[in-house]
Amino acid sequence: MAKHAVLDINEKPTAGQLITLSFQHMFAMFGATILVPQLVGLSPSIALLTSGIATIIFMIITQFKVPAYLGSSFAFISPILVVAGIDNTTGQSINPGNAMIGAMAVGITYALVSLIIWKTGYKWLMRLLPPIVVAPVIMVIGLGLAGTAVGMAMNIKVDGVDQYSVLHFSAALVTLFAAIIFTIFFKNILSTMPILLGLIVGYIYSSIIGIVDFTKVKEADWFALPEFLIPGVHYEFNITSTILLGMVPIVIVTISEHIGHQLVLGKVVNRNYIKDPGLHRSLLGDGLGTFASALLGGPPKTTYGENIGVLAITRVFSVYVILGAAILAILFSFIGKAMALIQTIPTAVLGGISILLFGIIASSGLRMLVENNIDFGNNRNMVIASVILVIGIGGAALRFSETFAIEGMALAAIVGVILNLVLPGREKEVKEIYETSDKN
């Protein structure tokens, strides 16, 4: 795929190329990156700011060899909702500091794993996280949020109580079908940003039917500081077992996702990123990006498949373009009216796009099972997948006290790893590293 690259990794684009291609990359990640904070009650402006900062950190750690963009991770939506909570009336996070502390712990976990990989290699990680464990957990991430997406699409809040609204549901359906059309029927650059384009179409339709309130946009200043969340300033730094057990086990999935993205990106640009700059460096870059994001109030980060798609289509692999997109994202986060406009997006529109996104996440787990030829005629595989799915989607919880519990997706991931290690029949040799979905 990397034959006849227009610009290779370290080639400098012209000023015109830099501006246009950097904007393309920013818009490719924009929809998904701002959607995550909207769903968990955090600040979209901070999510955008920290995506740019995290990307620059990732570039530095990987020695400017990997043209990857870091955006908000969908894998942490459920854990953030669990540890931080959300006010059903205002849509804001109740204890956002809990999510930030958890995200910092996730970043530190990435760093520790990258250190171990640096010293011992990566094959132990593949034994710990085979597709039969990771794929069902990915399915849990998507399916576990299905009810949330549908509820957002169909209902409106009246005095804090959900009420069905056919008008709002129509906006969700318009958004959903617009995103589907851009995904299936459009080619080239438009097909890489169906989330953003779906949101735009849904927003325009919502404005026409009168469910958008522009008051916040009129009142907002053109320049506005993002809504920072600084530990010790905006919240007390208090680490609890509930926060750690709610957030950290999800790295079982996100590390696998990271490896998959590095493999796919390597194929696109004709490099072996597992060896150079090394999986330990790219994983460390991801972890430090997440840690820095949490210090400022942003959600956890992950490399974005959407931007890999842009690389494949344009054949411009220059790291300067990715850095340009990161700088644009940072600058854009300070435009007050733009950030206010994002906050006026109706919940129904977010719900419509979430139906597609969460479904794609679940389907990507299924695809991983198929691509890795997982045999469900083997009872061992059947047992592991079944237990993970029911524990995760069913919301099972292991409670030791009022403040100490492992539940839902985190419990499912831990149980999956344990079952894979203790059940007889585990493959002793590590096969070729598997690929995961390009979605977040």
N, C-alpha and C positions, 0 to 999 in steps of 0.2 A: 504493500500500500504506500510505501514511502518513496517509490521511484519518482524521479523528476520533481523533487520538492521545489516549490516556488522559492521558499526561503528555508534553509536548514536551521538547526537549533541555535547557533550563535551568529547567524547572519543578521545584519541590521537592515530593517525596512526603511523605505523612504518616509518622509514626513506624512505624505498622503496615505500610504499603506498603514503606517503606525496608527493614525487616527481612526480610519475606517475599520480596520481589522480589530483594534482594541475595543471599539464600540460594539462590534459584533459579538465578541467574547463576553463583554459586560451584559449585553442583553440576553445572551444565551443562558447565563446563570441567574439573571435577575429575578425571574418569576419564582423559581424554586427557593432561592435564597431568602426572599422577603416573605414567602408563604409560611415557612417554618415558624418564625416569630409571631406571625399573625395567628397561627393555630394554638400557640402555647402562651400567648399573652405577654410576649416580650417586645422590644422595640425594633421595628424594621430598619430604622436608620443605623442603629448599632450593629445589626446583623450585616448590613451592607458595608459599613466601615470596617468591621472586623474581618470580613471576607477578604477585603483588600490587604489588610495588615497580615493576616494569616498566609495569604498567597506569597507575599514578599518574604516572610520568614521561611516558608517552604522552599522558595527559590534559593535563598542563601544557604540553607542546610544541605540542599541537594547540589550545591556548587554550580547553579545555573545550567544544569544539564537536563532538567525535566520540565517541559512546558505544560504544567498542570495548574488548574485553578481550583481553589478551595472555597466551597460554599457551605451553607447550613445543611446539617445532616438530618435526614428524615428518621433515621434509626432511633433518635433520642426523643422523639415527640412524646410517646407514651411515658417513658421514664421521667421526663420533665413534668408532665402533667401529674404524675404520681407524687413526686417529691416536692413540687412547688405549688400544685393546685391552681385552679383558675376560677375567677369570680364569674359566675354565669350571667350576672347582670351587666357588668362592665366589659367582660372579655379580657381583663387584665390578670396577670399572674399574681397570686396571693402572696407567695413567699419566693420571689425570683432569686433571692440570695442562695436558697437551697440548690437551685439548678446550677448556679454559677460554681458553688463549692463542688458539686458533683462533677461538673465539666472539668474543673481543675484536676480532680482526682483521675478522671479519664485521661487527661493529657499526661499526667505523671505516669500512669500505667503504660501508655504508649512508649514513653521514654524508657521505662524499665524493660519492656519487651524488646525494644530496639537495641538496648545494651546487651541483652542476652543473645540476640541474633548476631550481633557483631562479634561476640566471643565464641559462640557455639554453632552458628549457621542457622538455617531456617527450617530444616526438615522436621525437627521436633514439633514445630508449630503446625505443620501439615498433619502430623499424626494426631495432634490434639484437636484440630479443627478440620476434619474431613467433610466433604460435601453432605454426607448423610446427617451431620449435626447442623451445619451452617444453613443449608437450604431450608429445612423446616422452620428454623428460627426467623429467617428472612420472610417466610410466608406468614408467620405470626405477626411480624411488624405490620404488614399490610392488612391482613384480615382482622387483627385486633383493633384497628382504627376504622373499620368499615362502618360501624354504627355511628361513630363521630361524624364521618363524612356525610352520610345520608341525613343525619339529624340537622347538620348545618345547611344542607341543601333544601330541606323541606320545611323547616320550622323557623319561626321568629320568636323573639323574647317579648312577652307582654307581662309586665310586672314581675319579671324574673321567671316566668313560666313559659315553657315551649308551647306554641300554638301553630298548627299546620297552616301554611299559606301557599295556595296554588300560584299566586303571582310570583312569590320568591322562588318557588320550585321551578317555574318557567325560566327564570334567570339562570338557575343552576343547570338546567338542561341545555339552554343555549350555549352556556360556557363549556359544558362537557362536549357537546357535539362539535363546537368550533375547534376545540383542542384535538378531537379525534380526526377531524378533516385535515387540519394542518399536519398531523402525524402521518396520516395514511396517503393523502392525495397530493401533498406538496413535496417538492424536491429541493435539493441544495440547502441554502442557509435557513430558509423558512422552516424546514422539517426539524431543525435542531432546537427550535425555541417554541414548541407548541404550548407550553405552560404560559409563557408571557403573552403570546398571541391570543390564546383562549381567554386569559384574564382581560385583555383589552376588548375583545368582542363582547364578553359578558358584561363588562363595565359600561360599554356604550349602550347595550340593550337595557341594562338596569337604569341608566340615565333617562332613556326614552320612556320607560314605564313608570318613572318617578319614584324609585326606591333608593336614590343616592342623595345624601345630604352634603352639600358643598360648603356648609358653614365653616368647617375647620380649615378648608383651603383659603377662604376669604380672610379669615382671621390670622393665618400663619404668615410669618415673615419670610422674605426670600432667603435670608441666611439664618440658620438656627443650629445650635449645637446638638448633636445626637444625645439621647437620654442614657448617659453613662450609669453603670452600676458598679461602684468601686467598693471592694471589701474594706470594712472598718469605717466607711463613710456613709454608704447607703444601706448597709446591712452588717450584722455581726457575723464574724467568721467563726461558725460553730459547726464542726464536723461531727456528724452522727452516723451510726451504723446504718440507719434507714436510707440516708442519702447515698452512702457508699454502695450498699447492696442494691439500691434502686438503679444506679447509673453505671457503675464500673463493669458488671457482667456483660453489658451490651458490646463491649470491645470484642467479644467472641465473634460478633457479626461484622463490626466495622473494620477490624483488622483484615478479615477475609475479603471484605469489599475493597479495601485498600490494595491488597495484593492483586485482585482481579483487575482493578483499574490500571495498575502499573503494567500488567501483562498486555492488556488491550492497547494502552498508550504506546508501549514498546513495539507492538506490531505495526501501529500506524506510522511511527517515525523511524522504524527499522533500528531499534536499539534494544539492548538487554538491560533494563533498569533494575532487575533483581540482582545483577552483578555490579553494575556501574551506573550510578554512584552507590548502589547497594540498597537492599530492602531496609537495612537498619537506618540508613540516612533518610529515605523517603518516609518511613514510619515515624522517625523522630521529628521530621518537619511537620507532619500531620499533627503529632502530639503537641509540639510547641505552639503550633498555630491555634489549636483548640485551647491550650492553656492561656495564651495571650488574649484570645477572644473572651474567655470567661473572666479574666481580670478586668475587662472593660464593660462586661454585661452582655456579651454576645453568646449565641448558641454554639454547641460543638461543631467542628468543621470536618469536611471530608472532600476528597478530590471529586470533581464533577464529570460525569459521563457526557453531559451536554457539550462541554467545552472540548472534550476529546472528539466528539462528532464534528464540531467546527473545524478542528485541525484536519480531520480526514477529508472534509469537503474542500477546504481552501488550499490544502497542502502547504500552508504557511506554518512552519513549526517553530518559528523564532521565539525565544524566551522574552525578547524585548516586547513583543505584542502582548504576551500574557502579563508582563509587568505594567504595560500601558493600561490594560483592562483593570488591574488592581488599583492603580492610581486614580483612574476614572471613578471607580466604585467609592474610593475614599472621598473624593471631591463631591460626588453626587450625594453622599450621605449628609452633607452640610446644607443642601438646598431645602429649606424649610417647607416651601409650598409643594415640592415634589413628594416629600415624606408625608405631608398632610393629605395629599391626594391618595396615597397608598392606604391611609387609614380610613378613607371613605369607601373602600371596596366593600360591597355588601357581603355579609356572611354567606348568603346563598351562592354567590359567585365563587367564593373560596371553597364552599362545599362541593360545587360542581366540578371544579378542577381536582379536588381531593379524591373524588370518586375514581377518576382515571388514575391519578398518581398512586394511591394506596393499592389499587388493583394491579397496577404494573409492578409495584414492589412485591406483592404476593406472587404474581406470575413469574417474576424473575427467579424466585426461589424454586418454583416448579421447573423452570427452564434449566436451572443448575442441576437438578436431579436427572433430567433427561440427557443433558450434554455430558454428564459424567457416568452415564449408563448404570445408574443405581438400580439394582435388581430387587424389586419388591416381592419376588418369589422367595427371597431370602427372609425368613422370619425375623432375623436380627435387625435388618434394615426396617422392616415393617414396625417392629416394636419401638425402635428409637424415634422414628418419624411420628408415629401415632401419639406417643407420650408427650413429645415436645409440642405438637399441635394442640392437643386438648388442654394441657397445663397452661400454655401461653394464651390461647384464645379464651379459655374458660376463666382466666384470672385467678388461678389457684394461688394461695398464699401460705407461706410457712412462717407463722407468727410465734416469736419467742417471748415478746412482751409488747406493750403498747408502742414502744419506740424502736423495736428491733424486729424487722420482718423482711423476708425475701418473697417477692410476688411477681405474678404475671410473666412477662417476657424474660426478666432476669432469672427467675426460678426455672423457666423452661430451658434457657440456655445452659445453666449449670447442670440440670438433670441430664440434658442431652450429652454434655461432655462426659459426665460420670458413667452413663450407660454405655457410651462408646468405649470407654476405657475398661470397664469390668465385664461386659458381655463377651462370651467366647466367639471366636471367628473373626476377630479384627485383623485386617491385613497388616503384615509386619513390614512390608516394603512400602515406601512412599512413592506413589505414582507422580506423574508430571503435575505440577501445580495447576489446579483448576482455575477456571475463569468465573467471575461473578458478573452480575448484571451491570450495565452501564448506568443504571438508575441509582438514586440515592436512597 
